[in-house]
Amino acid sequence: MIGSSVVFRARSWTVLLLGSLTIASPAAFAADCPGHPDALGTSRTLVVDPHEHPRIGTMQYRETLPLRDHEVVLTFDDGPLPKYSNQVLQILAGECIKATFFIIGQQAKANPEGVRKLVAAGHTVGTHSMTHPLTMDRMPIDKAEAEINGGIEWTSAAMTDPSKLAPFFRIPGLMRADGVENYLISRGIQVWSADFPADDWRHVSPDRVYQLAIQRLEAKGKGILLLHDIQPRTVAALPKIIRDLKARGYRIVHVVPATADQPATPTTPVEWLLHPPTETTPIARWPQVPNFVFAQTATLPAPGLADLNAETAHQPRVLPRKTMAQADIASTLPAPGRDLFAIPEGSVEVLLSTTLSRRAATRLAMAAETPHAGKGKAGRIQARRTAASSAPKHATQAKGTASRPTRLATSLKKRA
Ligand SMILES: [Zn+2]
């Protein structure tokens, strides 16, 4: 209390300086990670209210978490699966990183201890359905509700304190549907998409997972990274991802839901947009959508191409708008007449002037000549052609085959 009164009495520039030192100093994060002086750490906790921002993640939605530049939120889906989830937990513990886990009900039922470990380590735990169906975009709503509720039931049943379950849900395979989202929102549950995946469910190397995670993060500058704690390649890639995040100056943000005791972090609406529009950049950027293709549909529950259909309701807002001038041009310019594009039937001259290859044009021209072959000029051309084709290749080239169609066209014009 004494310290704070001193700061308040100090001149404003001193306050600013102290503030910026506190935010920028990485030593402060490492100090929070005893025994791991080089840890990346968790820079801050962001408290969010699902009621205020029900859908997040620019892979599908307009809004995403109100992160500052170079802030990252790590998320892990589909666990817990002891063999790999425990390794992920260990890696995160060694870096003092807090993440968000989206649990499958069946996994929680089979490995309740795995859920308790996540809670004990201080991570945020949300849910990811009961059986991970990749059809929530088209299944009857009562079935979708049963999937949602089953996942919540078994995940909270695995917890010593069920109130630790966050009202966060990620739709399996990101197969969103209005009905599913509306049901979740009506229950005060926040729908989490992501800002970028690292394709760790596909048959790619751990190094590729690392590269994609960093490349896609660098492209957006901040955001929610989608990973899976049930994949050996994710376990292998994670230490390198974390080391590189630190080297590049990224900071980890831990997200928790608002409660009666812990109100939401104050934010402004514009902070929930990845790239808020500014006066100098009137045209919003279209979010980069990674190629999301299944490699292992049978064994690896994960997003598919259809996931990436950005919510149609939001699309017009990010597409550049037509100016009044553009609209006027469209209505005043006359449409070209049909006959402008018509090609007269059998017109070899026209064909020769189009993109047809010279060889094809020549064949057409010769066919037109056939009835008169052996007589007059056309006959002479036929004879020349026969001689040319039987001549050595270099001789044909030397004579210049390119000039022949032109001569043919001229002769045909004279006949017309
Ligand atoms: Zn999943």
Residues whose N, C-alpha, C, O or C-beta is under 5 A from the ligand:
A	BS01	ZN	D77 D78 P172 G173 P301 A302
